[in-house]
């Protein structure tokens, strides 16, 4: 994927989560957006690099990754 494609997919996924939240969705570790959060982490690491602060923060915040 190109950087533009990665960015577009990140925006698409994040927009879906934000829209649902604005409509009253309460997020939790096992909700319908679990796969979105995993994909977002992977895409951000691809976009910014495995050694980037963003990637390291994403990985440390990912509770489902630690299972």
SVG drawing of the C-alpha trace seen along z (x, -y; Angstrom):
<svg xmlns="http://www.w3.org/2000/svg" viewBox="-27 -13 40 27">
<polyline fill="none" stroke="black" stroke-width="0.4" points="0.0,0.0 1.1,-3.5 1.3,-6.1 -1.9,-7.7 -3.7,-4.4 -2.6,-3.8 -3.7,-7.3 -7.0,-6.9 -7.7,-3.6 -6.8,-5.0 -9.1,-7.9 -11.9,-5.6 -11.6,-3.2 -11.3,-6.1 -14.3,-7.9 -16.4,-4.8 -15.4,-4.5 -15.9,-8.2 -19.3,-8.2 -20.5,-5.3 -19.3,-7.0 -21.1,-10.2 -24.3,-8.1 -23.9,-6.7 -21.7,-3.6 -19.7,-2.8 -16.4,-1.3 -14.9,1.7 -12.2,4.3 -14.6,6.8 -17.0,4.5 -17.7,4.5 -14.7,2.2 -12.1,4.6 -10.9,5.5 -10.8,1.8 -8.5,1.0 -6.2,3.9 -6.0,2.8 -5.5,-0.8 -2.5,0.2 -1.0,2.2 -1.6,-0.5 -0.1,-3.3 3.0,-1.2 3.3,-0.6 2.8,-4.3 5.1,-5.7 7.6,-2.8 7.9,-0.2 10.4,-2.3 8.2,-5.4 6.7,-6.8 3.2,-6.5 3.7,-2.8 5.2,-2.1 2.3,-4.0 -0.3,-2.1 1.3,1.3 1.5,0.4 -2.2,-0.7 -3.4,2.4 -4.9,4.6 -6.1,7.2 -2.6,7.6 -1.2,8.7 -3.5,11.7"/>
</svg>
